[in-house]
């Protein structure tokens, strides 16, 4: 396999196409909940940062893998994103939880994975917001 493929067999470009479907599902869920367009764009942009930037940064990881990479994602966020602030981290955490809740509701991740993610965010958020 070449450098832009992980064991899952997807190239980064293939993974981005796959991820666009997930972002579309997420956006539709947010629309159905009646959120305003600006809020929806922010949540989708934050989810995109995770699945299309971080998970494809050095290797190719699936959206599902992101559940178990949240702690390292927030470390990466503070290192790579010049706009990283405590408020940005809180907003990012909220978006990530909403995104993975949507994925769980569409049976793309398990309830157990979603609960794991929520616990990691709840436990890590005080530290992440203190880093900035």
C-alpha positions in Angstrom: 0.0 0.0 0.0 1.2 3.5 -0.7 1.6 6.2 2.0 -1.9 7.7 1.6 -3.6 4.5 2.4 -4.4 2.9 5.8 -5.2 -0.8 6.4 -8.9 0.0 5.5 -7.8 0.2 1.9 -9.1 3.7 1.2 -7.0 6.4 -0.3 -7.4 9.9 1.2 -9.5 11.0 -1.8 -11.8 8.0 -1.5 -12.1 8.8 2.2 -13.0 12.4 1.5 -15.8 11.2 -0.8 -17.1 8.9 1.9 -16.8 11.7 4.5 -18.9 14.0 2.3 -21.8 11.6 2.7 -21.5 11.7 6.5 -21.3 15.5 6.5 -24.4 15.6 4.3 -26.3 13.4 6.7 -25.2 15.5 9.6 -26.2 18.8 7.9 -29.6 17.3 7.1 -30.1 16.3 10.7 -29.2 19.8 11.9 -31.6 21.3 9.3 -34.4 19.1 10.6 -33.7 20.2 14.1 -34.4 23.8 13.0 -30.9 25.2 13.6 -30.1 28.4 11.8 -27.8 28.3 8.7 -24.8 30.0 10.5 -24.9 27.5 13.3 -25.2 24.6 10.9 -22.2 25.8 8.9 -20.1 26.1 12.1 -21.0 22.5 13.2 -20.4 21.0 9.8 -17.1 22.9 9.5 -16.0 21.6 12.8 -16.9 18.0 11.9 -15.1 18.5 8.6 -12.0 19.6 10.6 -12.0 16.3 12.4 -12.8 13.9 9.6 -11.2 15.5 6.6 -8.3 17.3 8.1 -7.2 15.5 11.3 -8.1 12.0 10.4 -6.4 12.4 7.0 -3.4 14.5 8.3 -0.6 11.9 8.4 -2.5 8.7 7.5 -6.0 7.7 6.4 -8.4 7.0 9.2 -12.1 6.4 8.9 -14.8 8.5 10.5 -15.5 5.6 12.9 -11.8 5.7 14.1 -12.2 9.3 15.2 -14.3 8.2 18.2 -11.1 6.8 19.8 -8.8 9.6 18.6 -10.5 12.6 20.3 -7.8 13.2 22.9 -5.1 13.4 20.3 -7.4 15.4 18.0 -7.6 18.2 20.6 -3.9 18.2 21.1 -3.5 18.5 17.3 -6.1 21.3 17.3 -4.0 23.4 19.7 -0.8 22.7 17.8 -2.1 23.3 14.3 -4.9 25.8 14.5 -3.9 29.3 15.3 -7.5 30.2 16.2 -7.5 27.6 19.0 -9.0 29.2 22.1 -11.0 27.8 25.1 -14.2 29.0 23.5 -13.2 27.4 20.1 -12.4 24.1 21.9 -15.8 24.2 23.6 -17.6 24.8 20.3 -15.5 22.1 18.6 -16.4 19.6 21.4 -20.1 20.4 21.0 -19.9 20.0 17.2 -18.1 16.7 17.5 -20.6 15.3 20.0 -23.5 16.4 17.7 -21.8 14.9 14.7 -21.2 11.5 16.3 -24.7 11.5 17.8 -26.0 11.9 14.3 -23.8 9.0 13.1 -25.1 6.9 16.0 -28.7 7.7 15.1 -28.0 6.6 11.6 -26.3 3.4 12.9 -23.0 4.3 11.5 -21.3 4.0 14.9 -22.5 2.1 17.9 -24.1 3.6 21.0 -21.2 2.3 23.0 -18.8 4.2 20.8 -20.8 7.3 21.2 -20.9 7.0 25.0 -17.1 6.5 24.9 -16.7 9.6 22.9 -18.9 11.7 25.2 -17.0 10.4 28.3 -13.6 11.3 26.7 -14.9 14.8 25.8 -16.4 15.4 29.3 -13.2 14.3 31.0 -10.8 16.1 28.6 -12.6 19.4 28.0 -11.4 21.1 31.2 -7.8 20.3 30.3 -8.2 21.3 26.6 -9.8 24.7 27.5 -7.0 25.3 30.0 -4.3 24.8 27.4 -5.0 27.9 25.4 
